[in-house]
Amino acid sequence: MNQKELSQLTDKELLEVAKNNKPSPIIDAFFIGFLVGIIIYGAAANAWGFIVLLPLFLIYILLKKPKRYQVLKKELEKRNLEKNYD
């Protein structure tokens, strides 16, 4: 969701989205490490192609998640809802 979509949500909807999008850095780090392992295995086995591109795409998505969360936190702060969020 971008800033424009978040600003159109009601307060209740915004709090619901925030509860569902809490980051979990330990789990994300595990998956990124696992995907890097798949890429290294693919490179060692000379299996370039889909086996390397899919993990790279998934790593990109996992790294983009905290940025979306920060946009959501800014919208919560703008509406003074961050105290209702925790």
ChimeraX commands (.cxc) that place a marker at each C-alpha (Angstrom):
marker #1 position 0.00,0.00,0.00 radius 0.5
marker #1 position 1.25,3.46,-0.74 radius 0.5
marker #1 position 0.68,6.68,1.18 radius 0.5
marker #1 position -2.34,7.66,-0.91 radius 0.5
marker #1 position -4.16,4.37,-0.27 radius 0.5
marker #1 position -3.39,4.51,3.45 radius 0.5
marker #1 position -4.72,8.03,3.78 radius 0.5
marker #1 position -8.08,6.91,2.38 radius 0.5
marker #1 position -8.59,4.22,5.03 radius 0.5
marker #1 position -10.65,4.83,8.13 radius 0.5
marker #1 position -8.93,4.79,11.52 radius 0.5
marker #1 position -10.27,1.33,12.33 radius 0.5
marker #1 position -9.16,-0.09,8.96 radius 0.5
marker #1 position -5.72,1.49,9.36 radius 0.5
marker #1 position -5.26,-0.09,12.80 radius 0.5
marker #1 position -6.30,-3.47,11.37 radius 0.5
marker #1 position -3.77,-3.16,8.53 radius 0.5
marker #1 position -1.07,-2.20,11.04 radius 0.5
marker #1 position -1.78,-5.25,13.22 radius 0.5
marker #1 position -1.56,-7.57,10.20 radius 0.5
marker #1 position 1.69,-6.04,8.89 radius 0.5
marker #1 position 3.93,-6.18,11.94 radius 0.5
marker #1 position 7.47,-7.05,10.84 radius 0.5
marker #1 position 9.17,-10.14,12.17 radius 0.5
marker #1 position 12.90,-9.57,11.62 radius 0.5
marker #1 position 14.04,-12.97,12.89 radius 0.5
marker #1 position 11.77,-14.89,10.54 radius 0.5
marker #1 position 12.64,-12.56,7.64 radius 0.5
marker #1 position 16.36,-13.03,8.32 radius 0.5
marker #1 position 15.91,-16.81,8.36 radius 0.5
marker #1 position 14.11,-16.80,5.00 radius 0.5
marker #1 position 16.66,-14.45,3.43 radius 0.5
marker #1 position 19.48,-16.74,4.61 radius 0.5
marker #1 position 17.64,-19.77,3.28 radius 0.5
marker #1 position 17.10,-18.10,-0.09 radius 0.5
marker #1 position 20.76,-17.03,-0.28 radius 0.5
marker #1 position 21.66,-20.67,0.39 radius 0.5
marker #1 position 19.49,-21.72,-2.56 radius 0.5
marker #1 position 21.25,-19.17,-4.77 radius 0.5
marker #1 position 24.69,-20.41,-3.67 radius 0.5
marker #1 position 23.66,-24.01,-4.30 radius 0.5
marker #1 position 22.33,-23.06,-7.73 radius 0.5
marker #1 position 25.59,-21.31,-8.58 radius 0.5
marker #1 position 27.66,-24.27,-7.37 radius 0.5
marker #1 position 25.55,-26.71,-9.41 radius 0.5
marker #1 position 25.71,-24.45,-12.49 radius 0.5
marker #1 position 21.92,-24.26,-12.48 radius 0.5
marker #1 position 21.39,-20.64,-13.45 radius 0.5
marker #1 position 17.93,-19.53,-14.41 radius 0.5
marker #1 position 14.70,-19.91,-12.54 radius 0.5
marker #1 position 16.39,-21.46,-9.50 radius 0.5
marker #1 position 18.34,-18.21,-9.01 radius 0.5
marker #1 position 15.79,-15.65,-10.18 radius 0.5
marker #1 position 12.94,-16.74,-7.92 radius 0.5
marker #1 position 14.96,-16.45,-4.67 radius 0.5
marker #1 position 16.29,-13.06,-5.77 radius 0.5
marker #1 position 12.74,-11.83,-6.32 radius 0.5
marker #1 position 11.61,-13.18,-2.94 radius 0.5
marker #1 position 14.58,-11.53,-1.19 radius 0.5
marker #1 position 13.59,-8.22,-2.82 radius 0.5
marker #1 position 10.04,-8.59,-1.48 radius 0.5
marker #1 position 11.28,-9.39,2.03 radius 0.5
marker #1 position 13.61,-6.37,2.02 radius 0.5
marker #1 position 10.82,-4.08,0.81 radius 0.5
marker #1 position 8.49,-5.07,3.67 radius 0.5
marker #1 position 10.05,-2.78,6.37 radius 0.5
marker #1 position 9.75,0.24,4.05 radius 0.5
marker #1 position 6.01,-0.36,3.67 radius 0.5
marker #1 position 5.76,-0.72,7.45 radius 0.5
marker #1 position 7.47,2.64,7.98 radius 0.5
marker #1 position 4.96,4.35,5.67 radius 0.5
marker #1 position 2.19,2.74,7.71 radius 0.5
marker #1 position 3.75,3.95,10.99 radius 0.5
marker #1 position 3.99,7.51,9.62 radius 0.5
marker #1 position 0.29,7.47,8.77 radius 0.5
marker #1 position -0.51,6.17,12.28 radius 0.5
marker #1 position 1.55,8.97,13.81 radius 0.5
marker #1 position -0.10,11.55,11.57 radius 0.5
marker #1 position -3.52,10.47,12.87 radius 0.5
marker #1 position -2.29,10.08,16.49 radius 0.5
marker #1 position -3.19,6.40,16.50 radius 0.5
marker #1 position 0.21,4.93,17.42 radius 0.5
marker #1 position -0.80,4.64,21.08 radius 0.5
marker #1 position -3.87,2.58,20.07 radius 0.5
marker #1 position -1.72,0.35,17.89 radius 0.5
marker #1 position 0.34,-1.36,20.63 radius 0.5
marker link #1:1,2 radius 0.2
marker link #1:2,3 radius 0.2
marker link #1:3,4 radius 0.2
marker link #1:4,5 radius 0.2
marker link #1:5,6 radius 0.2
marker link #1:6,7 radius 0.2
marker link #1:7,8 radius 0.2
marker link #1:8,9 radius 0.2
marker link #1:9,10 radius 0.2
marker link #1:10,11 radius 0.2
marker link #1:11,12 radius 0.2
marker link #1:12,13 radius 0.2
marker link #1:13,14 radius 0.2
marker link #1:14,15 radius 0.2
marker link #1:15,16 radius 0.2
marker link #1:16,17 radius 0.2
marker link #1:17,18 radius 0.2
marker link #1:18,19 radius 0.2
marker link #1:19,20 radius 0.2
marker link #1:20,21 radius 0.2
marker link #1:21,22 radius 0.2
marker link #1:22,23 radius 0.2
marker link #1:23,24 radius 0.2
marker link #1:24,25 radius 0.2
marker link #1:25,26 radius 0.2
marker link #1:26,27 radius 0.2
marker link #1:27,28 radius 0.2
marker link #1:28,29 radius 0.2
marker link #1:29,30 radius 0.2
marker link #1:30,31 radius 0.2
marker link #1:31,32 radius 0.2
marker link #1:32,33 radius 0.2
marker link #1:33,34 radius 0.2
marker link #1:34,35 radius 0.2
marker link #1:35,36 radius 0.2
marker link #1:36,37 radius 0.2
marker link #1:37,38 radius 0.2
marker link #1:38,39 radius 0.2
marker link #1:39,40 radius 0.2
marker link #1:40,41 radius 0.2
marker link #1:41,42 radius 0.2
marker link #1:42,43 radius 0.2
marker link #1:43,44 radius 0.2
marker link #1:44,45 radius 0.2
marker link #1:45,46 radius 0.2
marker link #1:46,47 radius 0.2
marker link #1:47,48 radius 0.2
marker link #1:48,49 radius 0.2
marker link #1:49,50 radius 0.2
marker link #1:50,51 radius 0.2
marker link #1:51,52 radius 0.2
marker link #1:52,53 radius 0.2
marker link #1:53,54 radius 0.2
marker link #1:54,55 radius 0.2
marker link #1:55,56 radius 0.2
marker link #1:56,57 radius 0.2
marker link #1:57,58 radius 0.2
marker link #1:58,59 radius 0.2
marker link #1:59,60 radius 0.2
marker link #1:60,61 radius 0.2
marker link #1:61,62 radius 0.2
marker link #1:62,63 radius 0.2
marker link #1:63,64 radius 0.2
marker link #1:64,65 radius 0.2
marker link #1:65,66 radius 0.2
marker link #1:66,67 radius 0.2
marker link #1:67,68 radius 0.2
marker link #1:68,69 radius 0.2
marker link #1:69,70 radius 0.2
marker link #1:70,71 radius 0.2
marker link #1:71,72 radius 0.2
marker link #1:72,73 radius 0.2
marker link #1:73,74 radius 0.2
marker link #1:74,75 radius 0.2
marker link #1:75,76 radius 0.2
marker link #1:76,77 radius 0.2
marker link #1:77,78 radius 0.2
marker link #1:78,79 radius 0.2
marker link #1:79,80 radius 0.2
marker link #1:80,81 radius 0.2
marker link #1:81,82 radius 0.2
marker link #1:82,83 radius 0.2
marker link #1:83,84 radius 0.2
marker link #1:84,85 radius 0.2
marker link #1:85,86 radius 0.2
view
